[in-house]
Amino acid sequence: MIKKFFKLIALLIIIGSFAASWYWNEYKTYLIQPVNIPVSEQSNNKAEYLFIINKGERIRHIANNLHQQSIITHPEYFRLYARLSKKAAKIKAGEYLLKSGMTVVDLIDLFISGKVNQYSLTIVEGWTVKEALNAIITNSNLTPSEKPIELDNNKYEDDLKKCLKTQQINLEGLLYPDTFNFPRGTSHYQFIKRSYDQMQKVLAEEWQNREKTTPLKSAYEALILASIVEKESGVSSERSKVAGVFIRRMNKNMRLQSDPTIIYGMGDRYKGNIRRRDINEKTAYNTYQINGLPPTPIAIPGREAIHAVLHPDKGKSLYFVADGSGGHVFNNNLKAHNNAVRKYILKKK
């Protein structure tokens, strides 16, 4: 009887060892097999999948979610590996892009890396601050802030000034034009502050390295003039020439006479054409009627425009006129300029 009992025990041990060995081998094999990445519309029908881990989510819930979304077939193996490797507690919340060919090990390494999926939004040179803010608040991948930005209500400016910690009365020109990558969950205010901080950094760097003979008295004045250059120069190679014209005019106490400043001063009244009465209207921004610079930028300038006004072309031209192909014709005297106006502007009319 005792012999039979020990034989049974031995048999059970053998069976248990075999089962454990089989289970362990299956577990190790499963770890190196590609998981199932569904083809989804959100990834343009590629074998890619956006998977979200919420803040504070436990490993069991993450494994179950992966299983429910048909990405893994053995959530228990996922949990076991995460715990045995001591990676479970290192998993970070966020939205992750899962790609074809990934294994369970790859998934967990991705989740602990914190390399969340990134979206992008471009702020374009020459936009006004309202155009930039509209692009930000209508971007579906950014999250509305606690105090929503309502562009038809000017009170949003006060909230933004507090967020940005700026003393500037007007926010025009203070965002930096670039393509910014960001994870889902980034708020409107977080995105705006990032763009604002980048402009402050670039402006400070360019001002630090400015030509010391510039008539511009501050970095903010450089930003104002750069915004005019940005709107005037359709060809990037001409920015320094355009800036040179404006700097020389300032040095000679000549008015800047920039058409984009008329347009900005007109606001919503501008309908596509500048008339004689618009040129003669004295607004705070019309540089045909005011001396020096307008009170604020008229658009968002890029780094090239800022650099150009602080390192202007050394020529002698005081005038320029659009040549109809995106560039300009530059002249040193009024007579030659008027001839160019008749050739390129009046002839068209």
C-alpha positions in Angstrom: 0.0 0.0 0.0 2.8 2.4 1.0 4.7 1.5 -2.2 1.6 2.3 -4.3 1.3 5.6 -2.5 4.9 6.6 -3.2 4.5 5.5 -6.8 1.5 7.7 -7.1 3.3 10.6 -5.6 6.3 10.0 -8.0 3.9 9.9 -10.9 2.2 13.1 -9.8 5.6 14.8 -9.5 6.6 13.6 -13.0 3.3 14.8 -14.4 3.6 18.1 -12.5 7.2 18.6 -13.7 6.1 17.8 -17.3 3.2 20.2 -17.1 5.4 22.9 -15.5 8.0 22.4 -18.2 5.4 22.5 -20.9 3.9 25.7 -19.4 7.3 27.3 -19.1 8.3 26.5 -22.6 5.0 27.8 -23.9 5.4 31.0 -21.9 8.9 31.6 -23.2 7.8 30.8 -26.8 4.9 33.2 -26.4 7.1 36.1 -25.3 9.0 36.1 -28.6 6.0 35.6 -30.9 4.6 38.7 -32.6 1.3 39.9 -31.0 -1.7 40.7 -33.1 -1.8 44.3 -34.2 -5.2 45.1 -35.7 -5.6 47.2 -38.9 -7.4 50.4 -37.9 -8.8 53.4 -39.6 -7.1 55.7 -37.1 -3.7 54.5 -38.5 -4.8 54.8 -42.2 -5.6 51.1 -42.4 -2.0 50.1 -41.5 -1.2 47.3 -39.1 -0.8 49.9 -36.3 -2.9 50.5 -33.3 -3.1 53.3 -30.7 -3.4 51.8 -27.2 -4.0 54.0 -24.2 -2.8 53.4 -20.7 -4.5 55.6 -18.2 -2.8 57.1 -15.2 -2.7 54.7 -12.2 -3.8 51.7 -14.3 -2.7 48.4 -12.9 -0.9 45.7 -14.8 -3.9 43.3 -14.6 -6.2 45.9 -16.2 -3.6 46.7 -18.9 -3.3 43.0 -19.8 -7.1 42.6 -19.9 -7.5 45.6 -22.1 -4.9 44.2 -24.5 -6.7 40.9 -24.5 -10.1 42.5 -25.0 -8.8 44.4 -28.0 -7.4 41.1 -29.5 -3.8 42.2 -29.3 -2.6 39.4 -26.9 -4.1 35.9 -26.4 -2.6 35.2 -23.0 -3.0 38.1 -20.5 -1.6 35.8 -17.8 1.8 35.5 -19.6 1.8 39.3 -20.1 1.3 39.8 -16.4 3.8 37.1 -15.4 6.6 38.6 -17.6 5.9 42.1 -16.4 6.2 41.0 -12.8 9.2 38.6 -13.1 11.1 41.2 -15.0 10.2 43.8 -12.4 8.9 46.1 -15.1 5.2 46.2 -14.0 5.7 49.2 -11.7 7.7 51.1 -14.3 4.9 51.3 -16.9 4.0 54.9 -17.8 0.6 56.3 -18.7 0.0 57.6 -22.2 -1.0 56.7 -25.7 1.3 54.3 -27.5 1.5 53.3 -31.2 1.7 49.5 -31.5 3.3 48.3 -34.7 3.3 45.0 -36.6 6.0 42.6 -35.5 6.1 43.6 -31.9 6.2 40.9 -29.1 5.0 41.0 -25.6 8.5 42.0 -24.5 8.5 44.8 -27.0 5.1 46.0 -25.8 6.2 46.2 -22.2 9.5 47.9 -23.1 7.6 50.5 -25.1 5.2 51.0 -22.1 8.1 51.6 -19.7 10.0 53.9 -22.2 7.3 56.6 -22.0 7.7 57.1 -25.8 4.1 58.0 -26.3 2.5 58.6 -29.7 3.2 62.1 -31.0 0.9 64.4 -32.9 2.0 67.6 -34.7 0.7 71.1 -35.4 2.4 73.8 -37.5 2.3 77.5 -36.6 3.0 79.3 -39.9 5.2 82.3 -40.4 3.1 85.3 -41.2 0.0 84.2 -39.3 -1.7 86.6 -36.9 -2.0 85.5 -33.3 -5.7 84.9 -33.9 -5.0 82.6 -36.8 -2.5 80.6 -34.7 -4.9 80.4 -31.8 -7.7 79.2 -34.1 -5.5 76.4 -35.4 -4.7 75.4 -31.8 -8.2 75.4 -30.4 -9.6 73.5 -33.4 -7.0 70.8 -33.3 -8.8 67.6 -32.2 -5.6 66.2 -30.6 -5.2 69.0 -28.2 -7.2 69.2 -25.0 -9.3 72.3 -24.1 -8.0 74.1 -21.0 -10.0 74.6 -17.9 -10.7 78.2 -19.1 -11.6 77.7 -22.8 -10.2 80.1 -25.3 -13.1 82.0 -27.0 -11.7 84.1 -29.9 -14.9 86.2 -30.1 -14.4 87.3 -26.5 -11.3 89.4 -25.9 -11.2 88.3 -22.3 -9.1 85.2 -23.4 -6.1 87.6 -23.7 -6.0 88.3 -20.0 -6.0 84.6 -19.2 -3.2 84.0 -21.7 -1.1 86.8 -20.3 -1.3 85.2 -16.9 -0.4 81.8 -18.3 2.5 83.2 -20.3 3.6 85.6 -17.5 4.0 88.4 -20.0 3.6 92.1 -19.5 3.0 92.8 -23.2 -0.3 94.5 -23.7 -0.8 92.7 -27.1 0.0 89.1 -27.8 0.5 89.6 -31.5 3.8 88.2 -32.8 4.7 86.4 -29.5 4.2 82.8 -30.7 7.0 81.0 -32.5 6.2 79.5 -36.0 7.3 75.9 -36.2 6.0 72.3 -36.3 5.5 71.2 -32.7 5.1 67.6 -31.7 3.0 66.8 -28.7 1.3 63.8 -27.0 -2.5 63.5 -26.7 -3.7 65.2 -23.5 -1.6 68.3 -24.1 -3.8 71.3 -23.3 -4.2 74.5 -25.4 -2.4 76.5 -22.8 0.5 74.1 -22.6 0.9 74.2 -26.4 0.7 78.0 -26.5 3.2 78.4 -23.7 5.6 76.1 -25.5 5.4 78.2 -28.6 5.7 81.4 -26.6 8.7 80.2 -24.7 10.4 79.2 -27.9 9.9 82.7 -29.4 11.4 84.3 -26.2 14.4 82.0 -26.5 15.0 82.7 -30.2 14.4 86.4 -29.9 16.9 86.6 -26.9 19.5 84.7 -28.9 19.1 86.8 -32.0 19.1 90.1 -30.0 22.3 89.0 -28.1 24.1 88.5 -31.5 22.7 91.6 -33.2 24.7 94.2 -35.1 25.5 96.9 -32.5 24.8 99.7 -35.0 21.1 98.8 -35.3 18.7 101.6 -34.7 16.3 99.2 -33.0 16.2 99.9 -29.3 14.9 96.5 -28.0 14.3 92.9 -28.9 10.6 93.8 -29.0 11.2 96.5 -31.6 13.2 93.8 -33.6 10.1 91.6 -33.4 7.9 94.3 -34.7 10.1 95.1 -37.7 10.6 91.4 -38.3 6.9 90.9 -38.5 6.7 93.6 -41.3 9.6 91.9 -43.1 7.9 88.6 -42.8 4.7 89.9 -44.5 6.7 91.8 -47.2 9.1 89.1 -48.2 7.6 86.2 -50.2 11.0 85.0 -51.2 13.2 84.0 -48.2 16.4 85.1 -50.0 15.1 88.7 -50.1 14.5 89.1 -46.3 17.8 90.7 -45.7 17.3 93.1 -48.6 13.8 94.1 -47.4 15.1 94.5 -43.9 18.0 96.7 -45.2 15.5 99.0 -46.9 13.6 99.5 -43.6 16.7 99.9 -41.5 18.1 102.6 -43.8 14.7 104.4 -43.9 14.7 104.4 -40.1 18.2 105.8 -40.0 17.1 108.6 -42.4 13.9 109.2 -40.4 11.9 108.2 -43.4 8.5 106.5 -42.9 8.5 102.8 -43.5 5.5 102.9 -45.9 4.7 99.2 -45.7 1.4 98.0 -47.3 0.9 95.1 -44.8 0.8 97.7 -42.0 -2.1 99.4 -43.7 -3.9 96.1 -44.0 -3.3 95.2 -40.4 -4.6 98.5 -39.2 -7.8 98.1 -41.3 -8.6 94.8 -39.6 -11.8 93.2 -40.8 -12.4 96.2 -43.1 -9.8 94.9 -45.5 -11.4 93.3 -48.5 -8.4 92.5 -50.8 -7.6 96.0 -52.1 -5.8 99.0 -50.7 -7.4 102.2 -51.9 -6.0 105.8 -51.8 -8.2 106.6 -48.8 -6.8 103.6 -47.0 -3.3 104.8 -47.5 -4.3 108.3 -46.2 -6.1 106.9 -43.2 -4.1 107.4 -40.0 -4.3 104.3 -37.9 -1.9 103.3 -35.2 -0.3 100.8 -37.7 -0.3 102.7 -41.0 3.4 103.4 -41.6 2.5 105.7 -44.5 1.0 108.0 -41.9 3.0 107.3 -38.7 6.7 107.8 -38.0 8.8 104.8 -36.9 7.4 101.4 -36.0 3.8 100.5 -35.2 3.0 99.7 -31.6 3.1 95.9 -31.9 4.0 93.2 -34.5 1.5 92.7 -37.3 2.1 89.0 -37.6 4.2 86.1 -36.4 7.8 86.3 -37.8 10.1 83.4 -38.2 13.7 83.3 -37.1 15.0 84.2 -40.5 13.1 87.5 -40.5 14.3 88.3 -37.0 17.8 87.5 -38.0 17.4 89.7 -41.1 16.4 92.9 -39.3 19.3 92.5 -36.9 21.8 91.7 -39.7 20.3 93.7 -42.7 21.7 93.9 -46.2 24.4 96.6 -46.6 23.1 98.0 -49.9 21.8 101.5 -50.6 18.3 100.8 -51.8 15.5 102.7 -50.1 12.5 101.4 -52.1 11.2 98.2 -53.4 8.1 97.1 -55.3 6.7 93.6 -56.0 7.6 92.3 -59.4 4.6 90.0 -59.8 6.6 86.8 -59.4 6.9 86.8 -55.7 10.0 88.8 -55.6 10.8 92.6 -55.6 12.7 95.2 -57.6 14.9 97.3 -55.3 15.9 100.9 -56.1 18.1 103.6 -54.5 16.1 106.7 -55.5 12.5 107.7 -55.9 12.6 108.3 -59.6 13.7 104.7 -60.4 11.2 103.4 -57.9 8.3 105.3 -59.5 9.3 103.9 -62.9 9.2 100.4 -61.3 5.8 101.1 -59.9 4.5 102.1 -63.3 6.0 99.0 -64.9 5.0 96.4 -62.4 1.9 97.8 -60.6 0.1 100.5 -62.7 0.5 98.6 -66.0 -1.4 95.7 -64.5 -4.2 98.0 -63.6 
